[in-house]
Amino acid sequence: MAPKKSSAGGKKRKTAASTSQSSAYDATKFIGPEQAQRFTDLEKRTVWPERIFDIMESGIFGRFVGIIDHYKWDKLINPPNKINFELVKEFYANARPNGDEEVSFTSMVRGREIRYDRDTINDYLGRPSDLPSNELCEFSKQVARGNWDIPLITSTLLREGCNIELNASGTTPLRALRNDLTIFGQLLLLFVRHNILPSSHTSNATMRALGLMFYMDQHLQIDVARVISNEIRNIVLSGIGTTPLKPHCNLGFPGLIIGLIRNTRMTLPKNHTHITGTINDVHARRYCRIRRIAAPVQPPVQPPAQPPAFATTDPNFQNFFYYICDQNDAGFRAMTAVHESIFRSQSGQTVMTPPEFLAYVDWPGVRPTFSGGGGAGDDVGAGEDAGVDVDAEGDAGDDVENAVSDASMEEGDGSDDAASD
C-alpha cells in the first residue's frame, strides 16, 4: 500500500506549479507580474503622438513663434519623430505602482531606469523654468484655486458673441467649442492638445486647457515640466487609481518618452513609427478657421395674430430634411472612421470591429416612406420627383472633404482618451 505522504507531495507540487505559472513574466522587460499584466492591458490603447510645429515667424501665426521663444519651448515643439510604441507602453506599464504604493515618478525600459519627475523633464527640455523644485508656478496655483476669470478668458480667446459652456445649473464653466475660439486660439488648442495636455478631443477646450492657453497668450508664468510630469502620472494611474482621465485614455507624450530613453544611451530597436504630422502655416490656415459665424440672437417681430388658413410647411418635408441631415452626418462619421482606421493600421494600432464600426456610424437606414400629409409628402416618400436628392453620399460639402483630410489631426469621437480636465 502506497504511503499517504505521496498524495500530499502531489498536492504540494501542483500548488507550486500553479504559483510559478501565475508569477511567470519577462524579467528583462517588466519589474514584476503586475507590470506585465498592465502591459497586456495597455496594448489595447492608442498612442497619441505629439506634433512638430514649424510655424513661420513672418507669417500670420508669427505670434505663436513669439510665445514659444518667450517660454524657451523649442524642444517641446520639436519632439523625436521616430517612435517605438512597444517601448512607450513598457514605460507606462513599469511606471505602475505596486498595490497601494505611491507613484514614484520612475519607470524602467529594458533594464534602464527612466525618471519622469519635474526636474528630469525640465532638464530634458533645456531648463525652460528656473523655479525651485518645490515651488509651484502661477498656472499650477491657479489650477489649484479653480476660480478662473471667465469674462477675461472669453474676451481673449473666444470670438465675439461666443461664450464658454456652463453646467446644467449654470454655475460652473466647463468648456469652449473649438469653432467658438478665435483663429489663433484654435492654433493654441492644437498645440496644447497634442504636446502638453494630450487628448484626441480637439473639438473643444476644457477649462484647464483654456486656462493654459490664456496664460500662454498673456506670457504668464508656466512651469510646463511640472504640468507634463503630472499629466504622465495621471496616465499611469488611469484605470487603476484616482485620476481626472478616463480609464482607457490614450497614451500621450511618446516623443518625450523616447527622448528620455535615449538619454540613458540605450540602443533602440530598429522598428519604429514616424510622426508624419507637422503643423506648418499651410496646415494651420486650413485647420484654424471660422467654420460658422456667431450672429447675435434678436427677438423676432411678431406679426398680427391671424388664424392660419393652412399649414405653411408639410411635416413630411421637414422629416425628410432631418433624414438627409442624418445621412450626411453618418457619411461624414464613416469616412472619418475609415481614414482613421487606415492610419491606425499603418501604425500597428487596433481598429474597430465591424459591429463597433456600424454602431459608431449610426446609419439612419434606407430611404424612408412617411405616411400622411399632403401631396408633397407623397412625392418625398417616392423619392423621385420631390426635387430632393436622397443620395447623401455626394452632398456632404467642402467641410466634410476638408475634415476627412485632417482626420488624423482632429478628434476621435469613438473610444477617446480625453482628459476630463
RODO-2510 file (C-alpha; in nm, 4 decimals, decimal comma):
residues 421
     n   res          X          Y          Z
     1     m     0,0000     0,0000     0,0000
     2     a     0,1440     0,3384    -0,1070
     3     p     0,2247     0,5794     0,1746
     4     k    -0,0196     0,8685     0,2234
     5     k     0,2559     1,1277     0,2114
     6     s     0,2869     1,0754    -0,1634
     7     s    -0,0606     1,2267    -0,2033
     8     a     0,0387     1,5331    -0,0015
     9     g     0,3543     1,5631    -0,2061
    10     g     0,1498     1,5594    -0,5256
    11     k    -0,0729     1,8376    -0,3944
    12     k     0,2347     2,0417    -0,2992
    13     r     0,3806     2,0021    -0,6472
    14     k     0,0517     2,1154    -0,8021
    15     t     0,0405     2,4259    -0,5832
    16     a     0,3994     2,5122    -0,6659
    17     a     0,3310     2,4750    -1,0370
    18     s     0,0255     2,6991    -1,0126
    19     t     0,2207     2,9658    -0,8248
    20     s     0,5035     2,9510    -1,0772
    21     q     0,2612     2,9866    -1,3667
    22     s     0,0853     3,2924    -1,2173
    23     s     0,4145     3,4717    -1,1468
    24     a     0,5780     3,3976    -1,4819
    25     y     0,6785     3,7151    -1,6671
    26     d     0,9652     3,8511    -1,8741
    27     a     1,2024     3,9919    -1,6128
    28     t     1,4075     4,1644    -1,8847
    29     k     1,1095     4,3870    -1,9672
    30     f     0,8974     4,4172    -1,6552
    31     i     0,9584     4,4918    -1,2890
    32     g     0,7025     4,2367    -1,1718
    33     p     0,3877     4,0419    -1,2649
    34     e     0,1577     4,3399    -1,2025
    35     q     0,3523     4,5460    -1,4533
    36     a     0,3498     4,2604    -1,7060
    37     q    -0,0296     4,2389    -1,6775
    38     r    -0,0515     4,6167    -1,7063
    39     f     0,1387     4,5992    -2,0361
    40     t    -0,1165     4,3481    -2,1683
    41     d    -0,3955     4,5880    -2,0746
    42     l    -0,2187     4,8849    -2,2352
    43     e    -0,1730     4,7039    -2,5668
    44     k    -0,5379     4,7837    -2,6436
    45     r    -0,4855     5,1570    -2,6016
    46     t    -0,3942     5,4117    -2,8665
    47     v    -0,0704     5,6096    -2,8565
    48     w    -0,1455     5,9806    -2,9083
    49     p     0,1722     6,1380    -3,0519
    50     e     0,2920     6,4936    -3,0221
    51     r     0,3148     6,7130    -3,3324
    52     i     0,6078     6,9005    -3,4779
    53     f     0,5223     7,2711    -3,5112
    54     d     0,7029     7,4511    -3,7930
    55     i     0,5410     7,7959    -3,7922
    56     m     0,6996     8,0903    -3,9738
    57     e     0,7802     8,3931    -3,7613
    58     s     0,6947     8,6241    -4,0514
    59     g     0,3606     8,4547    -4,1244
    60     i     0,0107     8,5237    -3,9982
    61     f     0,0749     8,2967    -3,6971
    62     g     0,4026     8,4650    -3,6037
    63     r     0,2714     8,5397    -3,2541
    64     f     0,2867     8,1649    -3,1853
    65     v     0,6619     8,1718    -3,2502
    66     g     0,6934     8,4601    -3,0051
    67     i     0,5186     8,2561    -2,7346
    68     i     0,7487     7,9574    -2,7905
    69     d     1,0558     8,1818    -2,7763
    70     h     0,9323     8,3524    -2,4592
    71     y     0,8925     8,0215    -2,2737
    72     k     1,2008     7,8569    -2,4328
    73     w     0,9892     7,5647    -2,5570
    74     d     1,1916     7,4915    -2,8710
    75     k     1,2361     7,1258    -2,7776
    76     l     0,8677     7,0946    -2,6909
    77     i     0,7610     7,1784    -3,0474
    78     n     1,0293     6,9511    -3,1995
    79     p     0,9732     6,6053    -3,0447
    80     p     1,1574     6,2981    -3,1790
    81     n     0,9841     6,1826    -3,4969
    82     k     1,0655     5,8103    -3,4638
    83     i     0,8501     5,6353    -3,2050
    84     n     0,8625     5,2739    -3,0844
    85     f     0,5132     5,2057    -2,9499
    86     e     0,6220     4,8938    -2,7602
    87     l     0,8821     5,0863    -2,5592
    88     v     0,6275     5,3578    -2,4816
    89     k     0,3818     5,1009    -2,3464
    90     e     0,6605     4,9302    -2,1475
    91     f     0,7356     5,2683    -1,9916
    92     y     0,3747     5,3197    -1,8820
    93     a     0,3426     4,9574    -1,7643
    94     n     0,6547     4,9669    -1,5440
    95     a     0,5568     5,3066    -1,4028
    96     r     0,2585     5,1361    -1,2395
    97     p     0,2980     5,1303    -0,8598
    98     n     0,2606     4,8002    -0,6744
    99     g    -0,0548     4,7703    -0,4676
   100     d    -0,1255     5,0851    -0,2679
   101     e     0,2228     5,2332    -0,3110
   102     e     0,2600     5,5979    -0,4084
   103     v     0,3676     5,6925    -0,7594
   104     s     0,7469     5,7177    -0,7626
   105     f     0,7739     5,9088    -1,0941
   106     t     1,0142     5,6338    -1,2015
   107     s     0,9796     5,3641    -1,4651
   108     m     1,2013     5,1062    -1,6348
   109     v     1,2564     5,0228    -2,0004
   110     r     1,4705     4,7209    -2,0921
   111     g     1,6552     4,7369    -1,7605
   112     r     1,7189     5,1136    -1,7713
   113     e     1,5641     5,3383    -1,5068
   114     i     1,3628     5,6235    -1,6588
   115     r     1,2563     5,9111    -1,4353
   116     y     0,9747     6,1477    -1,5315
   117     d     0,9677     6,3857    -1,2348
   118     r     0,9547     6,7618    -1,2844
   119     d     1,3312     6,8187    -1,2598
   120     t     1,4159     6,5416    -1,5092
   121     i     1,1685     6,6714    -1,7674
   122     n     1,2800     7,0305    -1,7094
   123     d     1,6415     6,9274    -1,7750
   124     y     1,5383     6,7343    -2,0871
   125     l     1,3546     7,0384    -2,2266
   126     g     1,6597     7,2600    -2,1744
   127     r     1,5559     7,4040    -1,8366
   128     p     1,2867     7,6453    -1,9570
   129     s     1,1839     7,7067    -1,5938
   130     d     1,4232     7,8348    -1,3272
   131     l     1,1798     7,7859    -1,0383
   132     p     1,2934     7,5751    -0,7409
   133     s     1,1717     7,2156    -0,7440
   134     n     0,9346     7,2681    -0,4532
   135     e     0,7747     7,5893    -0,5820
   136     l     0,4585     7,5957    -0,7935
   137     c     0,4259     7,8247    -1,0926
   138     e     0,1395     8,0746    -1,1194
   139     f    -0,0531     7,8485    -1,3582
   140     s    -0,0392     7,5491    -1,1218
   141     k    -0,1534     7,7698    -0,8346
   142     q    -0,4458     7,8935    -1,0429
   143     v    -0,5442     7,5365    -1,1348
   144     a    -0,5497     7,4511    -0,7632
   145     r    -0,7692     7,7533    -0,6867
   146     g    -1,0011     7,6973    -0,9818
   147     n    -1,1514     8,0489    -0,9786
   148     w    -1,0836     8,1384    -1,3422
   149     d    -1,1551     8,4885    -1,4728
   150     i    -1,4217     8,3764    -1,7202
   151     p    -1,5008     8,7193    -1,8742
   152     l    -1,1309     8,7884    -1,9374
   153     i    -1,0656     8,4423    -2,0856
   154     t    -1,3770     8,4774    -2,3026
   155     s    -1,2762     8,8167    -2,4401
   156     t    -0,9198     8,6939    -2,5063
   157     l    -0,9705     8,3526    -2,6661
   158     l    -1,3300     8,3421    -2,7964
   159     r    -1,4872     8,5168    -3,0917
   160     e    -1,7357     8,7961    -3,0369
   161     g    -2,0778     8,6620    -2,9493
   162     c    -1,9462     8,3229    -2,8261
   163     n    -1,9360     8,2054    -2,4673
   164     i    -1,7917     7,9282    -2,2509
   165     e    -2,0370     7,6457    -2,1875
   166     l    -2,1660     7,6061    -1,8314
   167     n    -2,3012     7,3073    -1,6424
   168     a    -2,6747     7,2348    -1,6162
   169     s    -2,7182     7,4643    -1,3166
   170     g    -2,5278     7,7449    -1,4898
   171     t    -2,2772     7,7863    -1,2075
   172     t    -1,9631     7,6056    -1,3273
   173     p    -1,7760     7,6778    -1,6537
   174     l    -1,6984     7,3578    -1,8425
   175     r    -1,5552     7,4061    -2,1897
   176     a    -1,5447     7,6107    -2,5073
   177     l    -1,6062     7,4690    -2,8532
   178     r    -1,3176     7,4920    -3,0967
   179     n    -1,5407     7,6661    -3,3523
   180     d    -1,6088     7,9406    -3,0967
   181     l    -1,2375     8,0159    -3,0486
   182     t    -1,0501     8,2791    -3,2418
   183     i    -0,8306     8,1543    -3,5245
   184     f    -0,5187     8,1993    -3,3132
   185     g    -0,6938     8,0345    -3,0187
   186     q    -0,7556     7,7276    -3,2354
   187     l    -0,3822     7,7010    -3,3063
   188     l    -0,3052     7,7214    -2,9334
   189     l    -0,5625     7,4472    -2,8688
   190     l    -0,3999     7,2263    -3,1332
   191     f    -0,0620     7,2682    -2,9630
   192     v    -0,1945     7,2106    -2,6099
   193     r    -0,3990     6,9015    -2,7039
   194     h    -0,1004     6,7311    -2,8667
   195     n     0,2096     6,8405    -2,6756
   196     i     0,1082     6,9451    -2,3205
   197     l    -0,2376     6,8124    -2,2216
   198     p    -0,2760     6,5254    -2,4703
   199     s    -0,6298     6,4446    -2,5781
   200     s    -0,7870     6,3479    -2,9094
   201     h    -1,0881     6,5650    -2,8176
   202     t    -0,9624     6,8613    -3,0186
   203     s    -1,3191     6,9752    -3,0863
   204     n    -1,3359     7,1535    -2,7512
   205     a    -1,1167     7,3020    -2,4802
   206     t    -1,1795     7,2236    -2,1140
   207     m    -1,1246     7,4926    -1,8529
   208     r    -0,7741     7,3664    -1,7723
   209     a    -0,6822     7,3778    -2,1418
   210     l    -0,8416     7,7228    -2,1785
   211     g    -0,6549     7,8444    -1,8717
   212     l    -0,3236     7,7186    -2,0098
   213     m    -0,3944     7,8816    -2,3466
   214     f    -0,4804     8,2096    -2,1720
   215     y    -0,1582     8,2025    -1,9673
   216     m     0,0392     8,1345    -2,2858
   217     d    -0,1310     8,4200    -2,4710
   218     q    -0,0599     8,6610    -2,1842
   219     h     0,3001     8,5382    -2,1254
   220     l     0,2183     8,4456    -1,7649
   221     q     0,4288     8,2046    -1,5579
   222     i     0,4024     7,8368    -1,6620
   223     d     0,6248     7,5521    -1,5410
   224     v     0,5481     7,3209    -1,8318
   225     a     0,7744     7,0428    -1,6993
   226     r     0,5598     7,0102    -1,3858
   227     v     0,2405     7,0138    -1,5942
   228     i     0,3707     6,7335    -1,8179
   229     s     0,5056     6,5302    -1,5255
   230     n     0,1671     6,5389    -1,3519
   231     e    -0,0109     6,4525    -1,6761
   232     i     0,2098     6,1439    -1,7251
   233     r     0,1276     6,0450    -1,3665
   234     n    -0,2443     6,0706    -1,4472
   235     i    -0,1990     5,8435    -1,7487
   236     v    -0,0020     5,5938    -1,5367
   237     l    -0,2891     5,5753    -1,2855
   238     s    -0,5712     5,5741    -1,5409
   239     g    -0,7963     5,2763    -1,4825
   240     i    -0,6287     5,1737    -1,1544
   241     g    -0,6383     5,4830    -0,9332
   242     t    -0,7898     5,8265    -0,8786
   243     t    -0,7217     6,0432    -1,1825
   244     p    -0,9113     6,3035    -1,3893
   245     l    -0,8550     6,0939    -1,7020
   246     k    -1,0824     5,8267    -1,8420
   247     p    -0,9950     5,4637    -1,7533
   248     h    -0,8960     5,3824    -2,1125
   249     c    -0,7346     5,7128    -2,2082
   250     n    -0,4814     5,7356    -2,4874
   251     l    -0,1102     5,7178    -2,4062
   252     g     0,0428     6,0605    -2,4569
   253     f     0,3972     6,2026    -2,4803
   254     p     0,5541     5,9165    -2,6830
   255     g     0,8153     6,1504    -2,8318
   256     l     0,9199     6,2853    -2,4928
   257     i     0,9368     5,9312    -2,3508
   258     i     1,1582     5,8145    -2,6380
   259     g     1,3784     6,1189    -2,5749
   260     l     1,4143     6,0278    -2,2064
   261     i     1,5021     5,6706    -2,3052
   262     r     1,7662     5,7948    -2,5497
   263     n     1,9290     5,9959    -2,2720
   264     t     2,0142     5,6658    -2,0997
   265     r     2,2208     5,5745    -2,4110
   266     m     2,0089     5,2655    -2,4664
   267     t     2,0191     5,1168    -2,8157
   268     l     1,6672     5,1497    -2,9533
   269     p     1,5063     4,8760    -3,1664
   270     k     1,5103     4,9413    -3,5394
   271     n     1,1346     4,9074    -3,5809
   272     h     0,9619     5,2407    -3,5223
   273     t     0,6797     5,4603    -3,6471
   274     h     0,7390     5,8037    -3,7977
   275     i     0,5391     6,1000    -3,6714
   276     t     0,4146     6,2405    -4,0010
   277     g     0,2086     6,5223    -3,8525
   278     t     0,3936     6,8513    -3,8909
   279     i     0,1863     7,1613    -3,8229
   280     n     0,3097     7,4346    -4,0547
   281     d     0,1464     7,7538    -4,1795
   282     v    -0,0364     7,5730    -4,4602
   283     h    -0,1943     7,3221    -4,2255
   284     a    -0,2687     7,5903    -3,9645
   285     r    -0,4531     7,8049    -4,2201
   286     r    -0,6608     7,5051    -4,3292
   287     y    -0,7297     7,3752    -3,9792
   288     c    -0,7669     7,7014    -3,7869
   289     r    -1,0574     7,8811    -3,9482
   290     i    -1,4042     8,0084    -3,8701
   291     r    -1,6490     7,7361    -3,9663
   292     r    -1,9659     7,9195    -3,8684
   293     i    -2,0494     8,2775    -3,7877
   294     a    -2,1970     8,3514    -3,4486
   295     a    -2,4758     8,6032    -3,5010
   296     p    -2,6471     8,7819    -3,2126
   297     v    -2,9932     8,6471    -3,1467
   298     q    -3,2648     8,9087    -3,1979
   299     p    -3,6253     8,8647    -3,0941
   300     p    -3,8444     8,8062    -3,3993
   301     v    -4,1048     9,0637    -3,4925
   302     q    -4,4458     8,9269    -3,4036
   303     p    -4,6949     8,9646    -3,6911
   304     p    -5,0593     9,0393    -3,6198
   305     a    -5,2369     8,7325    -3,4903
   306     q    -5,4360     8,5725    -3,7709
   307     p    -5,5835     8,2252    -3,7816
   308     p    -5,3784     8,0198    -4,0283
   309     a    -5,5777     7,9005    -4,3242
   310     f    -5,3370     7,6131    -4,3925
   311     a    -5,0056     7,4692    -4,2753
   312     t    -4,7072     7,6571    -4,4198
   313     t    -4,4751     7,3531    -4,4144
   314     d    -4,5612     6,9922    -4,4799
   315     p    -4,4489     6,7839    -4,1764
   316     n    -4,3220     6,5098    -4,4075
   317     f    -4,0945     6,7545    -4,5868
   318     q    -3,9430     6,8574    -4,2535
   319     n    -3,8938     6,4927    -4,1540
   320     f    -3,7245     6,4203    -4,4843
   321     f    -3,4970     6,7217    -4,4382
   322     y    -3,3856     6,5902    -4,0983
   323     y    -3,3322     6,2473    -4,2519
   324     i    -3,0988     6,3919    -4,5181
   325     c    -2,9034     6,5707    -4,2452
   326     d    -2,8704     6,2448    -4,0503
   327     q    -2,7438     6,0691    -4,3630
   328     n    -2,4833     6,3376    -4,4237
   329     d    -2,3665     6,3188    -4,0618
   330     a    -2,3422     5,9395    -4,0775
   331     g    -2,1499     5,9559    -4,4048
   332     f    -1,9027     6,2004    -4,2554
   333     r    -1,8525     5,9801    -3,9488
   334     a    -1,7985     5,6775    -4,1723
   335     m    -1,5384     5,8494    -4,3915
   336     t    -1,3569     5,9872    -4,0874
   337     a    -1,3544     5,6470    -3,9169
   338     v    -1,2238     5,4716    -4,2311
   339     h    -0,9443     5,7274    -4,2685
   340     e    -0,8505     5,6912    -3,9004
   341     s    -0,8620     5,3089    -3,9249
   342     i    -0,6204     5,3152    -4,2195
   343     f    -0,3876     5,5440    -4,0239
   344     r    -0,4019     5,3209    -3,7157
   345     s    -0,3438     5,0015    -3,9122
   346     q    -0,0267     5,1501    -4,0620
   347     s     0,0974     5,2419    -3,7139
   348     g     0,0199     4,8993    -3,5667
   349     q    -0,2712     5,0138    -3,3526
   350     t    -0,6063     4,8428    -3,3086
   351     v    -0,9039     4,9346    -3,5261
   352     m    -1,2783     4,8980    -3,4762
   353     t    -1,4515     4,5678    -3,5431
   354     p    -1,7398     4,5687    -3,7996
   355     p    -2,0084     4,5755    -3,5252
   356     e    -1,8278     4,8611    -3,3467
   357     f    -1,7967     5,0472    -3,6786
   358     l    -2,1714     5,0144    -3,7535
   359     a    -2,2602     5,1268    -3,4023
   360     y    -2,0242     5,4238    -3,4347
   361     v    -2,1581     5,5381    -3,7764
   362     d    -2,5241     5,5014    -3,6654
   363     w    -2,6578     5,4966    -4,0231
   364     p    -3,0228     5,6210    -4,0169
   365     g    -3,1401     5,3467    -4,2549
   366     v    -3,2557     5,3170    -4,6115
   367     r    -3,4841     5,5606    -4,7925
   368     p    -3,7867     5,6202    -4,5638
   369     t    -4,1561     5,6400    -4,6532
   370     f    -4,3565     5,8862    -4,4463
   371     s    -4,7294     5,8345    -4,4081
   372     g    -4,9948     6,1071    -4,4017
   373     g    -4,9635     6,4704    -4,5084
   374     g    -5,0344     6,6287    -4,8424
   375     g    -4,9086     6,5696    -5,1917
   376     a    -4,5608     6,6865    -5,1076
   377     g    -4,5331     6,4057    -4,8565
   378     d    -4,6242     6,1505    -5,1240
   379     d    -4,3557     6,2815    -5,3586
   380     v    -4,0942     6,2698    -5,0849
   381     g    -4,1884     5,9184    -4,9929
   382     a    -4,1493     5,8130    -5,3569
   383     g    -3,8105     5,9807    -5,3758
   384     e    -3,8394     6,0561    -5,7475
   385     d    -3,9981     6,3933    -5,8311
   386     a    -3,9686     6,5622    -5,4945
   387     g    -3,6784     6,7772    -5,6074
   388     v    -3,4501     6,6420    -5,3322
   389     d    -3,1601     6,4044    -5,3939
   390     v    -3,1894     6,1246    -5,1358
   391     d    -2,8321     6,0062    -5,2004
   392     a    -2,6469     6,1819    -4,9217
   393     e    -2,3034     6,0473    -5,0104
   394     g    -2,2254     6,3268    -5,2531
   395     d    -2,3804     6,6112    -5,0580
   396     a    -2,1520     6,6336    -4,7585
   397     g    -1,9913     6,9513    -4,8898
   398     d    -1,6488     7,1101    -4,8756
   399     d    -1,6344     7,0991    -4,4954
   400     v    -1,6551     6,7201    -4,4973
   401     e    -1,3785     6,6937    -4,7564
   402     n    -1,1540     6,9195    -4,5535
   403     a    -1,2390     6,7433    -4,2284
   404     v    -1,1576     6,3995    -4,3681
   405     s    -0,8219     6,5212    -4,4983
   406     d    -0,7412     6,6310    -4,1434
   407     a    -0,8896     6,3259    -3,9672
   408     s    -0,5560     6,2131    -3,8265
   409     m    -0,5071     6,5583    -3,6737
   410     e    -0,8556     6,6070    -3,5349
   411     e    -1,0799     6,4455    -3,2820
   412     g    -1,1720     6,0798    -3,2432
   413     d    -1,5311     6,0546    -3,1264
   414     g    -1,5158     5,6818    -3,0556
   415     s    -1,3104     5,5351    -2,7748
   416     d    -1,1380     5,8573    -2,6913
   417     d    -0,8841     5,9124    -2,4256
   418     a    -0,9841     6,2588    -2,3437
   419     a    -0,8893     6,4108    -2,0162
   420     s    -1,1795     6,5352    -1,8092
   421     d    -0,9677     6,8291    -1,7012
***
